[in-house]
């Protein structure tokens, strides 16, 4: 694992989606280059994740908008193929905000009922074997809260939140973006649950409690 990053590394200096023919092509090329350069490491990770850690109980929470195309059903299928015990809870956004909905879901399904909580946006496309690999890395490096690296093409801040050809398996930034996929074990409960009230999740700091 790489060491603590720069004080302002969570400030990407960019927002919004990657747009434009040139920027989109460059981002896709960057992702393809990373995939190729890390193919051996990822194969080794998949093999290791088949054996360890022991089977965990994972609560997955997602808030989705039914009026626009989303990937909620696709994510449900992918996570359902994990060797871990997964309980998937999804609600329509309705008139409430992300964290308002999240707190209501946590009231009905306390995070302490499982080993891990995964909060997932409805526009995230998960790679095959995502959950098994993700939990292996989180527990291997004893992380209290974890977020997968962004693809370069997924969002403009991907440059600061993403992986690179030279990247280690995990790094410790000073903050996590409250979107995409954020996961933490029940020891996170006192620090980040309940979530801060608010309609939007972007920019909310998440602080993990190690133990």
Secondary structure, DSSP 8 states (H G I E B T S, - for coil): -EEE--TTTT--S--S---SHHHHHHHHHHHHHHHHHTHHHHHHHHHHHTT-S---EEEEEEEE-TTS---HHHHHHHHHTSSSEEEEEEEE-TTS-HHHHHHHHHHHS-GGGSSEEEEEETT----TTHHHHHHHHHHHTT-SEEE--B-TTT-TTHHHHB--TT--S-EE-S---SSSEEEEEGGGHHHH-S----S--TT--------
